[in-house]
Amino acid sequence: MSAPDLQPFIPLPDLPNWAWQQRTWIMGILNATPDSFSDGGQIKGVQGAVEHACMMVKQGADIVDVGGQSTRPGATRLTTAEEVQRVVPVIRSDLLP
């Protein structure tokens, strides 16, 4: 199957600022969790998370996915309110460009 024959698995909306079919988009994953196993817990607090997100953008990320639920084995499942408390301060930070 050649690349032009590939179709997205999930139909994407027609968003004027995102030419989904014209290039590959890079997504950075930011774990706003105190017990993340992927970064070894090195990213601390909102400022650390925002700095890491900015670094990913400088390195070429088009999208930053901020997650608040730990997926490490044995992690406690958060309530929606707890996840919101972790994620929203990062995405609403005045430190973002």
Jmol script that loads the backbone (N, CA, C; Angstrom):
load data "model"
ATOM      1  N   MET A   1       0.856  -1.184   0.000  1.00  0.00           N
ATOM      2  CA  MET A   1       0.000   0.000   0.000  1.00  0.00           C
ATOM      3  C   MET A   1       0.894   1.237   0.000  1.00  0.00           C
ATOM      4  N   SER A   2       0.691   2.104  -0.922  1.00  0.00           N
ATOM      5  CA  SER A   2       1.487   3.332  -0.981  1.00  0.00           C
ATOM      6  C   SER A   2       0.889   4.387  -0.048  1.00  0.00           C
ATOM      7  N   ALA A   3       1.694   5.366   0.307  1.00  0.00           N
ATOM      8  CA  ALA A   3       1.270   6.403   1.245  1.00  0.00           C
ATOM      9  C   ALA A   3      -0.012   7.117   0.820  1.00  0.00           C
ATOM     10  N   PRO A   4      -0.212   7.466  -0.468  1.00  0.00           N
ATOM     11  CA  PRO A   4      -1.461   8.150  -0.838  1.00  0.00           C
ATOM     12  C   PRO A   4      -2.702   7.292  -0.614  1.00  0.00           C
ATOM     13  N   ASP A   5      -2.524   5.956  -0.521  1.00  0.00           N
ATOM     14  CA  ASP A   5      -3.668   5.081  -0.305  1.00  0.00           C
ATOM     15  C   ASP A   5      -4.071   4.980   1.157  1.00  0.00           C
ATOM     16  N   LEU A   6      -3.213   5.445   2.047  1.00  0.00           N
ATOM     17  CA  LEU A   6      -3.504   5.346   3.474  1.00  0.00           C
ATOM     18  C   LEU A   6      -4.589   6.330   3.873  1.00  0.00           C
ATOM     19  N   GLN A   7      -5.478   5.899   4.743  1.00  0.00           N
ATOM     20  CA  GLN A   7      -6.542   6.746   5.252  1.00  0.00           C
ATOM     21  C   GLN A   7      -6.400   6.833   6.767  1.00  0.00           C
ATOM     22  N   PRO A   8      -6.735   7.975   7.375  1.00  0.00           N
ATOM     23  CA  PRO A   8      -6.673   8.056   8.840  1.00  0.00           C
ATOM     24  C   PRO A   8      -7.657   7.068   9.465  1.00  0.00           C
ATOM     25  N   PHE A   9      -7.256   6.481  10.574  1.00  0.00           N
ATOM     26  CA  PHE A   9      -8.111   5.538  11.281  1.00  0.00           C
ATOM     27  C   PHE A   9      -9.337   6.244  11.845  1.00  0.00           C
ATOM     28  N   ILE A  10      -9.125   7.437  12.392  1.00  0.00           N
ATOM     29  CA  ILE A  10     -10.219   8.238  12.940  1.00  0.00           C
ATOM     30  C   ILE A  10     -10.414   9.430  12.008  1.00  0.00           C
ATOM     31  N   PRO A  11     -11.602   9.623  11.465  1.00  0.00           N
ATOM     32  CA  PRO A  11     -11.812  10.795  10.599  1.00  0.00           C
ATOM     33  C   PRO A  11     -11.528  12.076  11.373  1.00  0.00           C
ATOM     34  N   LEU A  12     -10.731  12.928  10.772  1.00  0.00           N
ATOM     35  CA  LEU A  12     -10.362  14.181  11.426  1.00  0.00           C
ATOM     36  C   LEU A  12     -11.224  15.320  10.902  1.00  0.00           C
ATOM     37  N   PRO A  13     -11.580  16.261  11.768  1.00  0.00           N
ATOM     38  CA  PRO A  13     -12.404  17.385  11.315  1.00  0.00           C
ATOM     39  C   PRO A  13     -11.608  18.272  10.373  1.00  0.00           C
ATOM     40  N   ASP A  14     -12.304  19.024   9.583  1.00  0.00           N
ATOM     41  CA  ASP A  14     -11.667  19.967   8.666  1.00  0.00           C
ATOM     42  C   ASP A  14     -11.350  21.235   9.451  1.00  0.00           C
ATOM     43  N   LEU A  15     -10.123  21.320   9.954  1.00  0.00           N
ATOM     44  CA  LEU A  15      -9.686  22.484  10.714  1.00  0.00           C
ATOM     45  C   LEU A  15      -8.755  23.312   9.830  1.00  0.00           C
ATOM     46  N   PRO A  16      -9.044  24.569   9.628  1.00  0.00           N
ATOM     47  CA  PRO A  16      -8.273  25.377   8.672  1.00  0.00           C
ATOM     48  C   PRO A  16      -6.788  25.513   9.017  1.00  0.00           C
ATOM     49  N   ASN A  17      -6.431  25.459  10.289  1.00  0.00           N
ATOM     50  CA  ASN A  17      -5.034  25.633  10.678  1.00  0.00           C
ATOM     51  C   ASN A  17      -4.236  24.329  10.681  1.00  0.00           C
ATOM     52  N   TRP A  18      -4.885  23.203  10.438  1.00  0.00           N
ATOM     53  CA  TRP A  18      -4.206  21.913  10.492  1.00  0.00           C
ATOM     54  C   TRP A  18      -4.428  21.183   9.172  1.00  0.00           C
ATOM     55  N   ALA A  19      -3.438  21.213   8.327  1.00  0.00           N
ATOM     56  CA  ALA A  19      -3.503  20.523   7.036  1.00  0.00           C
ATOM     57  C   ALA A  19      -3.081  19.068   7.268  1.00  0.00           C
ATOM     58  N   TRP A  20      -3.981  18.284   7.853  1.00  0.00           N
ATOM     59  CA  TRP A  20      -3.670  16.930   8.319  1.00  0.00           C
ATOM     60  C   TRP A  20      -3.089  16.035   7.233  1.00  0.00           C
ATOM     61  N   GLN A  21      -3.566  16.138   6.034  1.00  0.00           N
ATOM     62  CA  GLN A  21      -3.147  15.232   4.972  1.00  0.00           C
ATOM     63  C   GLN A  21      -1.883  15.699   4.252  1.00  0.00           C
ATOM     64  N   GLN A  22      -1.362  16.862   4.564  1.00  0.00           N
ATOM     65  CA  GLN A  22      -0.256  17.414   3.794  1.00  0.00           C
ATOM     66  C   GLN A  22       1.128  17.107   4.347  1.00  0.00           C
ATOM     67  N   ARG A  23       1.217  16.725   5.610  1.00  0.00           N
ATOM     68  CA  ARG A  23       2.526  16.390   6.182  1.00  0.00           C
ATOM     69  C   ARG A  23       2.341  15.580   7.451  1.00  0.00           C
ATOM     70  N   THR A  24       3.433  15.088   7.962  1.00  0.00           N
ATOM     71  CA  THR A  24       3.404  14.360   9.231  1.00  0.00           C
ATOM     72  C   THR A  24       3.519  15.370  10.367  1.00  0.00           C
ATOM     73  N   TRP A  25       2.652  15.240  11.351  1.00  0.00           N
ATOM     74  CA  TRP A  25       2.662  16.124  12.516  1.00  0.00           C
ATOM     75  C   TRP A  25       3.329  15.388  13.671  1.00  0.00           C
ATOM     76  N   ILE A  26       4.122  16.100  14.435  1.00  0.00           N
ATOM     77  CA  ILE A  26       4.862  15.517  15.557  1.00  0.00           C
ATOM     78  C   ILE A  26       4.151  15.886  16.859  1.00  0.00           C
ATOM     79  N   MET A  27       3.897  14.865  17.699  1.00  0.00           N
ATOM     80  CA  MET A  27       3.252  15.097  18.992  1.00  0.00           C
ATOM     81  C   MET A  27       4.232  14.767  20.116  1.00  0.00           C
ATOM     82  N   GLY A  28       4.406  15.725  21.013  1.00  0.00           N
ATOM     83  CA  GLY A  28       5.184  15.491  22.225  1.00  0.00           C
ATOM     84  C   GLY A  28       4.243  15.070  23.335  1.00  0.00           C
ATOM     85  N   ILE A  29       4.673  14.139  24.155  1.00  0.00           N
ATOM     86  CA  ILE A  29       3.862  13.654  25.272  1.00  0.00           C
ATOM     87  C   ILE A  29       4.457  14.196  26.567  1.00  0.00           C
ATOM     88  N   LEU A  30       3.658  14.928  27.312  1.00  0.00           N
ATOM     89  CA  LEU A  30       4.089  15.515  28.576  1.00  0.00           C
ATOM     90  C   LEU A  30       3.290  14.888  29.709  1.00  0.00           C
ATOM     91  N   ASN A  31       3.965  14.208  30.591  1.00  0.00           N
ATOM     92  CA  ASN A  31       3.312  13.562  31.732  1.00  0.00           C
ATOM     93  C   ASN A  31       3.337  14.508  32.928  1.00  0.00           C
ATOM     94  N   ALA A  32       2.199  15.069  33.253  1.00  0.00           N
ATOM     95  CA  ALA A  32       2.078  15.978  34.398  1.00  0.00           C
ATOM     96  C   ALA A  32       1.708  15.156  35.630  1.00  0.00           C
ATOM     97  N   THR A  33       2.503  14.132  35.873  1.00  0.00           N
ATOM     98  CA  THR A  33       2.259  13.235  37.000  1.00  0.00           C
ATOM     99  C   THR A  33       3.495  13.205  37.876  1.00  0.00           C
ATOM    100  N   PRO A  34       3.333  13.140  39.190  1.00  0.00           N
ATOM    101  CA  PRO A  34       4.507  13.115  40.067  1.00  0.00           C
ATOM    102  C   PRO A  34       5.237  11.769  40.040  1.00  0.00           C
ATOM    103  N   ASP A  35       4.617  10.742  39.496  1.00  0.00           N
ATOM    104  CA  ASP A  35       5.221   9.402  39.529  1.00  0.00           C
ATOM    105  C   ASP A  35       5.424   8.808  38.139  1.00  0.00           C
ATOM    106  N   SER A  36       5.666   9.668  37.146  1.00  0.00           N
ATOM    107  CA  SER A  36       5.832   9.195  35.782  1.00  0.00           C
ATOM    108  C   SER A  36       7.078   8.314  35.676  1.00  0.00           C
ATOM    109  N   PHE A  37       6.913   7.138  35.089  1.00  0.00           N
ATOM    110  CA  PHE A  37       8.069   6.266  34.907  1.00  0.00           C
ATOM    111  C   PHE A  37       8.835   6.605  33.633  1.00  0.00           C
ATOM    112  N   SER A  38       8.203   7.302  32.687  1.00  0.00           N
ATOM    113  CA  SER A  38       8.873   7.591  31.418  1.00  0.00           C
ATOM    114  C   SER A  38       9.932   8.683  31.557  1.00  0.00           C
ATOM    115  N   ASP A  39       9.734   9.625  32.474  1.00  0.00           N
ATOM    116  CA  ASP A  39      10.745  10.673  32.659  1.00  0.00           C
ATOM    117  C   ASP A  39      11.453  10.538  34.004  1.00  0.00           C
ATOM    118  N   GLY A  40      11.150   9.483  34.722  1.00  0.00           N
ATOM    119  CA  GLY A  40      11.809   9.265  36.009  1.00  0.00           C
ATOM    120  C   GLY A  40      11.439  10.283  37.064  1.00  0.00           C
ATOM    121  N   GLY A  41      10.317  10.971  36.871  1.00  0.00           N
ATOM    122  CA  GLY A  41       9.887  11.968  37.851  1.00  0.00           C
ATOM    123  C   GLY A  41      10.744  13.220  37.854  1.00  0.00           C
ATOM    124  N   GLN A  42      11.464  13.479  36.757  1.00  0.00           N
ATOM    125  CA  GLN A  42      12.368  14.631  36.694  1.00  0.00           C
ATOM    126  C   GLN A  42      11.638  15.953  36.473  1.00  0.00           C
ATOM    127  N   ILE A  43      10.458  15.920  35.894  1.00  0.00           N
ATOM    128  CA  ILE A  43       9.715  17.151  35.632  1.00  0.00           C
ATOM    129  C   ILE A  43       8.905  17.483  36.879  1.00  0.00           C
ATOM    130  N   LYS A  44       9.235  18.595  37.512  1.00  0.00           N
ATOM    131  CA  LYS A  44       8.602  18.953  38.780  1.00  0.00           C
ATOM    132  C   LYS A  44       7.733  20.191  38.631  1.00  0.00           C
ATOM    133  N   GLY A  45       6.469  20.081  39.008  1.00  0.00           N
ATOM    134  CA  GLY A  45       5.570  21.220  39.083  1.00  0.00           C
ATOM    135  C   GLY A  45       5.176  21.799  37.740  1.00  0.00           C
ATOM    136  N   VAL A  46       4.349  22.833  37.822  1.00  0.00           N
ATOM    137  CA  VAL A  46       3.829  23.481  36.622  1.00  0.00           C
ATOM    138  C   VAL A  46       4.966  24.114  35.821  1.00  0.00           C
ATOM    139  N   GLN A  47       5.864  24.807  36.481  1.00  0.00           N
ATOM    140  CA  GLN A  47       6.951  25.475  35.760  1.00  0.00           C
ATOM    141  C   GLN A  47       7.816  24.452  35.028  1.00  0.00           C
ATOM    142  N   GLY A  48       8.158  23.353  35.674  1.00  0.00           N
ATOM    143  CA  GLY A  48       8.950  22.318  35.024  1.00  0.00           C
ATOM    144  C   GLY A  48       8.228  21.712  33.837  1.00  0.00           C
ATOM    145  N   ALA A  49       6.919  21.503  33.972  1.00  0.00           N
ATOM    146  CA  ALA A  49       6.125  20.941  32.879  1.00  0.00           C
ATOM    147  C   ALA A  49       6.070  21.901  31.696  1.00  0.00           C
ATOM    148  N   VAL A  50       5.869  23.177  31.974  1.00  0.00           N
ATOM    149  CA  VAL A  50       5.809  24.175  30.902  1.00  0.00           C
ATOM    150  C   VAL A  50       7.168  24.288  30.214  1.00  0.00           C
ATOM    151  N   GLU A  51       8.248  24.291  30.979  1.00  0.00           N
ATOM    152  CA  GLU A  51       9.584  24.355  30.387  1.00  0.00           C
ATOM    153  C   GLU A  51       9.828  23.151  29.483  1.00  0.00           C
ATOM    154  N   HIS A  52       9.387  21.990  29.918  1.00  0.00           N
ATOM    155  CA  HIS A  52       9.555  20.779  29.109  1.00  0.00           C
ATOM    156  C   HIS A  52       8.712  20.856  27.829  1.00  0.00           C
ATOM    157  N   ALA A  53       7.489  21.361  27.942  1.00  0.00           N
ATOM    158  CA  ALA A  53       6.634  21.526  26.758  1.00  0.00           C
ATOM    159  C   ALA A  53       7.281  22.488  25.766  1.00  0.00           C
ATOM    160  N   CYS A  54       7.822  23.596  26.250  1.00  0.00           N
ATOM    161  CA  CYS A  54       8.485  24.558  25.372  1.00  0.00           C
ATOM    162  C   CYS A  54       9.706  23.935  24.701  1.00  0.00           C
ATOM    163  N   MET A  55      10.439  23.107  25.427  1.00  0.00           N
ATOM    164  CA  MET A  55      11.590  22.418  24.848  1.00  0.00           C
ATOM    165  C   MET A  55      11.150  21.480  23.725  1.00  0.00           C
ATOM    166  N   MET A  56      10.035  20.760  23.940  1.00  0.00           N
ATOM    167  CA  MET A  56       9.541  19.857  22.900  1.00  0.00           C
ATOM    168  C   MET A  56       9.148  20.629  21.648  1.00  0.00           C
ATOM    169  N   VAL A  57       8.523  21.790  21.822  1.00  0.00           N
ATOM    170  CA  VAL A  57       8.135  22.605  20.671  1.00  0.00           C
ATOM    171  C   VAL A  57       9.389  23.091  19.937  1.00  0.00           C
ATOM    172  N   LYS A  58      10.403  23.531  20.676  1.00  0.00           N
ATOM    173  CA  LYS A  58      11.654  23.968  20.044  1.00  0.00           C
ATOM    174  C   LYS A  58      12.315  22.831  19.278  1.00  0.00           C
ATOM    175  N   GLN A  59      12.097  21.600  19.745  1.00  0.00           N
ATOM    176  CA  GLN A  59      12.687  20.439  19.089  1.00  0.00           C
ATOM    177  C   GLN A  59      11.834  19.909  17.947  1.00  0.00           C
ATOM    178  N   GLY A  60      10.696  20.557  17.678  1.00  0.00           N
ATOM    179  CA  GLY A  60       9.905  20.194  16.513  1.00  0.00           C
ATOM    180  C   GLY A  60       8.508  19.674  16.761  1.00  0.00           C
ATOM    181  N   ALA A  61       8.067  19.589  18.008  1.00  0.00           N
ATOM    182  CA  ALA A  61       6.706  19.117  18.270  1.00  0.00           C
ATOM    183  C   ALA A  61       5.691  20.155  17.790  1.00  0.00           C
ATOM    184  N   ASP A  62       4.681  19.682  17.081  1.00  0.00           N
ATOM    185  CA  ASP A  62       3.592  20.542  16.630  1.00  0.00           C
ATOM    186  C   ASP A  62       2.466  20.579  17.654  1.00  0.00           C
ATOM    187  N   ILE A  63       2.318  19.497  18.386  1.00  0.00           N
ATOM    188  CA  ILE A  63       1.242  19.307  19.353  1.00  0.00           C
ATOM    189  C   ILE A  63       1.886  18.772  20.629  1.00  0.00           C
ATOM    190  N   VAL A  64       1.417  19.232  21.779  1.00  0.00           N
ATOM    191  CA  VAL A  64       1.873  18.675  23.052  1.00  0.00           C
ATOM    192  C   VAL A  64       0.651  18.119  23.770  1.00  0.00           C
ATOM    193  N   ASP A  65       0.689  16.817  24.015  1.00  0.00           N
ATOM    194  CA  ASP A  65      -0.387  16.123  24.729  1.00  0.00           C
ATOM    195  C   ASP A  65      -0.008  16.112  26.207  1.00  0.00           C
ATOM    196  N   VAL A  66      -0.779  16.816  27.026  1.00  0.00           N
ATOM    197  CA  VAL A  66      -0.511  16.892  28.461  1.00  0.00           C
ATOM    198  C   VAL A  66      -1.428  15.902  29.165  1.00  0.00           C
ATOM    199  N   GLY A  67      -0.833  14.926  29.824  1.00  0.00           N
ATOM    200  CA  GLY A  67      -1.602  13.902  30.523  1.00  0.00           C
ATOM    201  C   GLY A  67      -1.398  13.972  32.023  1.00  0.00           C
ATOM    202  N   GLY A  68      -2.446  13.743  32.770  1.00  0.00           N
ATOM    203  CA  GLY A  68      -2.370  13.813  34.224  1.00  0.00           C
ATOM    204  C   GLY A  68      -2.543  12.483  34.926  1.00  0.00           C
ATOM    205  N   GLN A  69      -2.919  11.438  34.187  1.00  0.00           N
ATOM    206  CA  GLN A  69      -3.142  10.119  34.783  1.00  0.00           C
ATOM    207  C   GLN A  69      -1.903   9.248  34.571  1.00  0.00           C
ATOM    208  N   SER A  70      -1.330   8.786  35.642  1.00  0.00           N
ATOM    209  CA  SER A  70      -0.174   7.894  35.532  1.00  0.00           C
ATOM    210  C   SER A  70      -0.612   6.546  34.974  1.00  0.00           C
ATOM    211  N   THR A  71       0.194   6.014  34.073  1.00  0.00           N
ATOM    212  CA  THR A  71      -0.092   4.683  33.517  1.00  0.00           C
ATOM    213  C   THR A  71       0.943   3.664  33.978  1.00  0.00           C
ATOM    214  N   ARG A  72       1.744   4.017  34.969  1.00  0.00           N
ATOM    215  CA  ARG A  72       2.726   3.051  35.465  1.00  0.00           C
ATOM    216  C   ARG A  72       1.985   1.900  36.128  1.00  0.00           C
ATOM    217  N   PRO A  73       2.573   0.711  36.109  1.00  0.00           N
ATOM    218  CA  PRO A  73       1.918  -0.441  36.751  1.00  0.00           C
ATOM    219  C   PRO A  73       1.630  -0.152  38.226  1.00  0.00           C
ATOM    220  N   GLY A  74       0.409  -0.417  38.644  1.00  0.00           N
ATOM    221  CA  GLY A  74       0.011  -0.227  40.038  1.00  0.00           C
ATOM    222  C   GLY A  74      -0.407   1.185  40.405  1.00  0.00           C
ATOM    223  N   ALA A  75      -0.429   2.091  39.436  1.00  0.00           N
ATOM    224  CA  ALA A  75      -0.813   3.476  39.729  1.00  0.00           C
ATOM    225  C   ALA A  75      -2.277   3.549  40.145  1.00  0.00           C
ATOM    226  N   THR A  76      -2.568   4.428  41.069  1.00  0.00           N
ATOM    227  CA  THR A  76      -3.935   4.656  41.514  1.00  0.00           C
ATOM    228  C   THR A  76      -4.687   5.459  40.458  1.00  0.00           C
ATOM    229  N   ARG A  77      -5.898   5.056  40.154  1.00  0.00           N
ATOM    230  CA  ARG A  77      -6.731   5.757  39.179  1.00  0.00           C
ATOM    231  C   ARG A  77      -7.208   7.070  39.790  1.00  0.00           C
ATOM    232  N   LEU A  78      -7.042   8.169  39.046  1.00  0.00           N
ATOM    233  CA  LEU A  78      -7.459   9.483  39.517  1.00  0.00           C
ATOM    234  C   LEU A  78      -8.924   9.745  39.222  1.00  0.00           C
ATOM    235  N   THR A  79      -9.506  10.636  40.007  1.00  0.00           N
ATOM    236  CA  THR A  79     -10.821  11.152  39.656  1.00  0.00           C
ATOM    237  C   THR A  79     -10.614  12.200  38.559  1.00  0.00           C
ATOM    238  N   THR A  80     -11.681  12.576  37.895  1.00  0.00           N
ATOM    239  CA  THR A  80     -11.592  13.608  36.869  1.00  0.00           C
ATOM    240  C   THR A  80     -11.073  14.904  37.473  1.00  0.00           C
ATOM    241  N   ALA A  81     -11.558  15.258  38.653  1.00  0.00           N
ATOM    242  CA  ALA A  81     -11.130  16.500  39.312  1.00  0.00           C
ATOM    243  C   ALA A  81      -9.627  16.482  39.602  1.00  0.00           C
ATOM    244  N   GLU A  82      -9.100  15.341  40.024  1.00  0.00           N
ATOM    245  CA  GLU A  82      -7.665  15.245  40.297  1.00  0.00           C
ATOM    246  C   GLU A  82      -6.837  15.404  39.018  1.00  0.00           C
ATOM    247  N   GLU A  83      -7.305  14.793  37.938  1.00  0.00           N
ATOM    248  CA  GLU A  83      -6.583  14.922  36.679  1.00  0.00           C
ATOM    249  C   GLU A  83      -6.626  16.368  36.175  1.00  0.00           C
ATOM    250  N   VAL A  84      -7.777  17.017  36.314  1.00  0.00           N
ATOM    251  CA  VAL A  84      -7.918  18.418  35.920  1.00  0.00           C
ATOM    252  C   VAL A  84      -6.941  19.285  36.726  1.00  0.00           C
ATOM    253  N   GLN A  85      -6.791  19.007  38.016  1.00  0.00           N
ATOM    254  CA  GLN A  85      -5.878  19.776  38.860  1.00  0.00           C
ATOM    255  C   GLN A  85      -4.433  19.657  38.386  1.00  0.00           C
ATOM    256  N   ARG A  86      -4.080  18.546  37.767  1.00  0.00           N
ATOM    257  CA  ARG A  86      -2.722  18.356  37.262  1.00  0.00           C
ATOM    258  C   ARG A  86      -2.513  18.982  35.890  1.00  0.00           C
ATOM    259  N   VAL A  87      -3.521  18.884  35.024  1.00  0.00           N
ATOM    260  CA  VAL A  87      -3.350  19.257  33.618  1.00  0.00           C
ATOM    261  C   VAL A  87      -3.654  20.734  33.343  1.00  0.00           C
ATOM    262  N   VAL A  88      -4.753  21.234  33.846  1.00  0.00           N
ATOM    263  CA  VAL A  88      -5.207  22.584  33.496  1.00  0.00           C
ATOM    264  C   VAL A  88      -4.193  23.671  33.867  1.00  0.00           C
ATOM    265  N   PRO A  89      -3.555  23.636  35.036  1.00  0.00           N
ATOM    266  CA  PRO A  89      -2.560  24.680  35.316  1.00  0.00           C
ATOM    267  C   PRO A  89      -1.413  24.712  34.306  1.00  0.00           C
ATOM    268  N   VAL A  90      -1.076  23.577  33.737  1.00  0.00           N
ATOM    269  CA  VAL A  90      -0.006  23.536  32.739  1.00  0.00           C
ATOM    270  C   VAL A  90      -0.468  24.200  31.451  1.00  0.00           C
ATOM    271  N   ILE A  91      -1.646  23.840  30.973  1.00  0.00           N
ATOM    272  CA  ILE A  91      -2.084  24.368  29.673  1.00  0.00           C
ATOM    273  C   ILE A  91      -2.565  25.815  29.760  1.00  0.00           C
ATOM    274  N   ARG A  92      -2.855  26.298  30.947  1.00  0.00           N
ATOM    275  CA  ARG A  92      -3.272  27.696  31.113  1.00  0.00           C
ATOM    276  C   ARG A  92      -2.150  28.581  31.644  1.00  0.00           C
ATOM    277  N   SER A  93      -0.968  28.054  31.750  1.00  0.00           N
ATOM    278  CA  SER A  93       0.142  28.786  32.348  1.00  0.00           C
ATOM    279  C   SER A  93       0.498  30.035  31.554  1.00  0.00           C
ATOM    280  N   ASP A  94       0.810  31.097  32.285  1.00  0.00           N
ATOM    281  CA  ASP A  94       1.285  32.337  31.664  1.00  0.00           C
ATOM    282  C   ASP A  94       2.709  32.170  31.143  1.00  0.00           C
ATOM    283  N   LEU A  95       3.353  31.072  31.500  1.00  0.00           N
ATOM    284  CA  LEU A  95       4.718  30.825  31.054  1.00  0.00           C
ATOM    285  C   LEU A  95       4.796  30.330  29.608  1.00  0.00           C
ATOM    286  N   LEU A  96       3.647  29.888  29.072  1.00  0.00           N
ATOM    287  CA  LEU A  96       3.634  29.403  27.692  1.00  0.00           C
ATOM    288  C   LEU A  96       3.752  30.575  26.725  1.00  0.00           C
ATOM    289  N   PRO A  97       4.450  30.350  25.612  1.00  0.00           N
ATOM    290  CA  PRO A  97       4.574  31.440  24.623  1.00  0.00           C
ATOM    291  C   PRO A  97       3.258  31.742  23.948  1.00  0.00           C
TER     292      PRO A  97
END
end "model"
wireframe off; spacefill off
backbone 0.3
color backbone group
